[in-house]
Structures are given as structure tokens and as C-alpha cells.
Amino acid sequence: MPAHEGPRAYDAVIVGGGHNGLVAAAYLARAGRSVLVLERLTGTGGAAVSTRPFKGVDARLSRYSYLVSLLPRKIVRDLGLDFRVRARTISSYTPVERAGRATGLLVGGGPRRTREAFARLTGSEHEYQAWQRFYGMTGKVAQRVFPTLTEPLPTREELRRRVDDEEAWRTLFEEPVGVTIEDRFADDLVRGVVLTDALIGTFADAHDPELRQNRCFLYHVIGGGTGDWDVPVGGMGALTDALAGAARAAGATLATGHEALRIATDGTTAEVTYRTADGEATVAARHVLVNASPHVLAALTGDTPPAPVEGAQLKVNMLLTRLPRLRDPSVDPREAFAGTFHIAEGYEQLRTAHAQADAGRLPAAPPSEIYCHSLTDPTILGPDLVARGYQTLTLFGLHTPARLFDRDNDATRDELLKATVAELDAHLAEPLADCLATDADGRPCIEAKTPLDLERDLRLPGGNIFHRDLSWPYAQEDSGRWGVETRHPNVLLCGAGAVRGGGVSGVPGHNAAMAVLETTGG
């Protein structure tokens, strides 16, 4: 859009039009505040967008983030969003070869089927019972912790009392998650499936003493008070389109193609300098909310930047003419790919992959997980593609830290993608390549994004999808009342790097808006 030509002063200027910035804009505008959102790119949404990545193909894919768990229904209700999610009928499928036989573990489809799947894989009831006890415990923690995410930060002791389960507290908050996984489960495959939730975008070992893996695991099992990960109807762009619409309807101005350059503040008033195709300009604000990483915040304010961080994931988007057949004849591909399809994610495989990557090498057997959005929600495909049976596949690879791509991002991406597809092919009855659709130029419909690609495209520091290591959901030194405060009283951080940030949640945006309204009598 052309350079912003509105008022030169606002109650709030929001730097960055990702989903958290849009949440904050909508809340503040609905409370009667004048709001300007400055977005560098040509559209809003940040990493929570839908695009058509394949030329001439009517498939609108969630290009970066892709599932919803941590978004509170409260935000959807408060903002009147026309946005829905659908539950997946299958939780996960993990193929494996045992005694020369292709088999696997299907979790979902009802308790009886899940119990039988565990027994068929492990030969006893032990692992299923351990699974039920463990996730029964995390489910209770989810019910008690998730509602606190949109409240002022509790202290550590307040949250501990709220959890009210010393075993759960020790398991999740105090000792490495690898300890409880090894204590509770005996089967390597089952152990690996449990561990994967601790490693999403997080390069850590199961026994990392810093407990980064525990923090990642916690956020992956508390969403919605259930830990369920649901499919956004219409793709992730449906959420950010609804948020942008809600913000505009409430009176917020969304200015795309506007890149913030500097923030000057005396703690009471601030000025934001931004750049457009027409040149630089400055706008004043009582509050500035930064929907970007802590590294970008520091660059804007001139403060000392935080320590470097890196991402550790590979994101692959695919369009298929059909789902591939599996070597395991007992499972329908439409069920196997409807949930999370785990590849090379046995417990020892994950340990080995981490050790290899930590030593500076790509994992020989790259771990990844896959799911098919279009099985649950075909609306992201054009009617012709649906009629012809086309399906999407989304793959998320683990243990691929950004440092591995420094020498040659393009060549390393190609090498990793080839190895990752080979691990999937090992469990298929036909090569994935035989099922890939082609675009208008005859190229296979597959694209891969490394951490360095995400840093280039979205300015995620080191390609880290959480902007930095995830935080515990309780107050820490200098975390402020809401977890969004900075050393500047009228400058707030409302991106994934805020306390309780990470994932598509809207929580930092909500909390930054609440902090503003509290201080201005909202």
C-alpha cells in the first residue's frame, strides 16, 4: 500500500503484522484506542499465512506454521473471529520394521484400537497402560496451566500450587524429560513418539540439564487444556485473515510495505521511524508494541542485543496426486497420514540424530513428522483438485540446526531433503516421487525451507520459530507483570519471544494489549 497518510500520533503503534500483532491491534482498537500496525511485507500474517507456492496450482497451503493448539478460545470469542478448527481423528502413526516385518503404532481411532495397536507392537499391555497414566497426568496439568497463559504471570510457587501434583511438577518442571520417559516406557519406538513433542524447533537432547526440551514439551501438551493439535479450517491464513479483518473493523490501520527502522522513547511517549517505497517518515505513539524477535527489538531501540539463537527444523510442503501406499498392510494411508506420521523418530534414532548434528553433520537418518491437512480440511484445495483426489503433505524435520547450512544453504537443503524423503520411502510401498503432483512448468510440487530460509524470508533470528528458547510460564527476573514488558515502560514485546510466547497462540498479543489497557485505564 502507499505510504501511511493518517494521523501522526497514535495511542499504540504495533511493529509487525504477524498474528500476535493483529491480536493486540484488535483488542486495543476494540477498547477505543487509535492503532497503527506497521508491516514490512506486502501482507499481514507473518509466519501464520497461507500461500499458493506451486505455479498454476490451486492449492493454498499453510506455508510455515500449520497446526493450532495454543490459541485460547477466549481470544476467538473476544474478537468475534470467524475461524474454526477441526480435530484430527488419528493422533499419530509411527511405522517400524520388526523381525523383518513392516508394522507400526497407530494412536487414535478410539481406546480399543489404540490399546490393540500397542499390544500388537509391544506384545503386552504395559506400554499402553504407561501411556494412559502419563498423558492422564499431562492432561490434568494442561487443565490447570493453560488458563493462566492469558492472566498476569504467576510466580513459580503460585503455579506449582495450581498444578497441585508434586510428581507432575517434578516430571515436567524439574528433571529432564528423558528421565521420566526412560522410567515409564520400555519400548524404544514408544519412547521416541513421546519425546518428539520436546524437540519441535528445539535442538536439545532428552537429558539436556538446561531443560529446554522440557519447556518445549510443556507447551506441546497443554494447548486448549487438552494438548490437542487441531487443523485450521481454510489453512493458517484463515486465522490471520480473520484477525486482520477484526482489527480493521475495530478501527485499526494496517499499513503494509512499511518497515520500522527506529524506536525512540523517553518512557512516556515514543516515536517510530519507518521506511516505505516513498522514503522515511516518523509517527508518534503513547505505546509501541513490537511483534518481532527480541533481536529486532534491540536493533530498533538501540539496546544491547540478546545472545544469538538458531532454529533447528526443516519445513517441507508437498502436493500429491494421491497418498502413497504403505508397506504396513494393516493401516489405511488415509488414517496414517491424517495424524502425525513419525519418521525415524525412535528414541535411539533421535539421540543419534542429535549427536550427529551436534558434531556438525547432517543426521544420517533425519527424523521428521508429516501430516495431511487436506484429509481433515479439503477446502484448501480447489474443487478440481479435490475431485481428482489430490492431497497435501506437510513435513517438519527435527535436529537440523542452522549452523549446518552456513557453508552452502542450497546444497545442504537439497542433501537433507533427499535423505529425509529416503527415510519416508523406506516405509512406503511406492516412492513418494511417483505421487508428487507437478506445477504449470512440470516441476514436482515440493518445497523445503531451512532455518536460514526462515531467517531470510521472515527475519526469524537464526531461523528460530520461537524467536529464542521457550520460557517457563511463570514470572522470572525482569519478566514483568504480563511477560511482555521491556526496560522501556511504554515499549512492549508482543512476539513469540515474550514470556509464554511461541507457537500460534495470540497469547503475547493478548497480554501486551492487557498491559497497555491496565496502564491507561482500559
C-alpha positions, 0 to 999 in steps of 0.5 A: 500500500502507499505510504501511511497518510493518517494521523501522526500520533497514535495511542499504540503503534504495533511493529509487525503484522504477524498474528500476535500483532493483529491480536493486540491491534484488535483488542486495543482498537476494540477498547477505543484506542487509535492503532497503527500496525506497521508491516514490512511485507506486502501482507499481514500474517507473518509466519501464520499465512497461507500461500499458493507456492506451486505455479498454476496450482490451486492449492493454498497451503499453510506455508510455515506454521500449520497446526493450532493448539495454543490459541485460547478460545477466549481470544476467538470469542473476544474478537468475534473471529470467524475461524474454526478448527477441526480435530484430527481423528488419528493422533499419530502413526509411527511405522517400524520394521520388526523381525523383518516385518513392516508394522507400526503404532497407530494412536487414535481411532478410539481406546480399543484400537489404540490399546490393540495397536500397542499390544500388537507392537509391544506384545503386552499391555504395559506400554499402553497402560504407561501411556494412559497414566502419563498423558492422564497426568499431562492432561490434568496439568494442561487443565490447570496451566493453560488458563493462566497463559492469558492472566498476569504471570504467576510466580513459580510457587503460585503455579506449582500450587495450581498444578497441585501434583508434586510428581507432575511438577517434578516430571515436567518442571524439574528433571529432564524429560528423558528421565521420566520417559526412560522410567515409564516406557520400555519400548524404544519406538514408544519412547521416541513418539513421546519425546518428539513433542520436546524437540519441535524447533528445539535442538536439545537432547532428552537429558539436556540439564538446561531443560529446554526440551522440557519447556518445549514439551510443556507447551506441546501438551497443554494447548486448549487444556487438552494438548490437542493439535487441531487443523485450521479450517481454510489453512493458517491464513484463515486465522490471520485473515480473520484477525486482520479483518477484526482489527480493521473493523475495530478501527485499526490501520494496517499499513503494509510495505512499511518497515520500522527502522527506529524506536525512540522513547523517553518512557512516556511517549515514543516515536517510530521511524519507518521506511516505505517505497516513498522514503522515511517518515516518523509517527508518534505513539503513547505505546509501541508494541513490537511483534518481532524477535527480541533481536529486532527489538534491540536493533530498533531501540538501540539496546544491547542485543540478546545472545544469538539463537538458531532454529533447528527444523526443516519445513517441507510442503508437498502436493500429491496426486494421491497418498502413497501406499504403505508397506504396513498392510494393516493401516489405511494411508488415509488414517496414517497420514491424517495424524502425525506420521513419525519418521525415524523418530525412535528414541535411539534414532533421535539421540543419534540424530542429535549427536550427529548434528551436534558434531556438525553433520547432517543426521544420517537418518533425519527424523521428521513428522508429516501430516495431511491437512487436506484429509481433515480440511479439503477446502484448501484445495480447489474443487478440481483438485479435490475431485481428482483426489489430490492431497497435501503433505506437510513435513517438519524435520527435527535436529537440523540446526542452522549452523549446518547450512552456513557453508552452502544453504542450497546444497545442504537443503537439497542433501537433507531433503533427499535423505529425509524423503529416503527415510519416508520411502523406506516405509512406503510401498511406492516412492513418494516421487511417483505421487508428487503432483507437478506445477504449470512448468512440470516441476514436482510440487515440493518445497523445503525451507531451512532455518536460514530460509526462515531467517531470510524470508521472515527475519526469524533470528537464526531461523528460530520459530520461537524467536529464542528458547521457550520460557517457563510460564511463570514470572522470572527476573525482569519478566514483568507483570504480563511477560511482555514488558521491556526496560522501556515502560511504554515499549512492549514485546508482543512476539513469540519471544515474550514470556509464554510466547511461541507457537500460534497462540495470540497469547503475547498479543493478548497480554501486551494489549492487557498491559497497555489497557491496565496502564491507561485505564482500559 
